[in-house]
Amino acid sequence: MYAALNRPVSKIYSDGMPRVDYYYDNQALPAGAPAFRPSFSQGRLIGVTYGGWSQSSYFSYDQLGRVTLKYQRTGQPTIRFRPAITKLVR
């Protein structure tokens, strides 16, 4: 299923695979998602759930579109990642 801007909002498989849902921009995240406010999310993917909230990933970005925070849940507990961003010095 697709929404505005031709972005997928969900994928349902016919072979019994779990449903996948996609969240963008400032869209409300599903129940069970970590309590965080994604930054610089306009036009970006902020969450993906696989078969419900128990398996999911959520993202926050910096002004250049780099992921600055990622929550990943594969059951319990939720793991929080902060990727290292290196500054280019000239």
N, C-alpha and C positions, 0 to 999 in steps of 0.2 A: 504494500500500500504506500502511495506517495502523497506528499502534501505540496504546498506552495514551494516554488523554487526547485521543483523536481527532486526533493530530498526524501529518502525513504523514512517512513515513520514506524513501520513494522514489517516483519517478514514471517509468514506462516508457511511451514513446510508440510508437504502432503505425506511424508514418510514417518511422521511421528516425532520428528526432532522438535525441541522446545521452541516456542515463539520467541522472536527477537524484537525488542522495541528500541527506538532511537529517540533521543531528546536533544533539542537544539536551542540556541539563544538563551532567553530567560524563561524558558518553559518550566512549569512546575515539575519537579521530580516525583517519582512514585513514592508511595508509603514505604518506609523501611530504608530509604536512601540516607546517606550520611547528611548530617545537618551542616551544610556549608553553602556559601553563596559564590557561584562561579564568577570569576572576574574576566572582563574583556571577552564575553561569550557571544556577542552579536555576530551571527553568521557562522557559528562554530558548533560542532558536536559537543554536548556537555555530558551525555550519559548514554549507556547501552545496557539493557537488561536482557538476560537469557533465561527464558522460562520462569519469569518472576524476578523478584528483587534479590533472591538468595545468591544469584550469580550475576554480578554487574560490575561496570566500570564507570567512573565519573571523572570529569576533567575540568581544570581551570587553566587559564592562559595569561600570558603577559601581553603587552601592547603589540609585540611583533608576531603574535600567534603561536608562540612556543608554549608547550605544556609546562606549567609551573607546579601543578599539584594533580595527583591522580589517586583516587580511592579505588581499590579493587576488592571485591568480595567474591569469594568462592566458597560459600558456606559461612562459617563464623571463624574468627573475627574478621572485621574489615581491616585491610592493610592500607596504610597511607604512604604514598611515595612523594618525594620532592626531588625531581630531577635536577642535577647540577647544570647550571647555565654558565658557560664561560663567556666572558666579555672579550671581544676582539679589540686589541690595543694596537694603534697605529702610531 
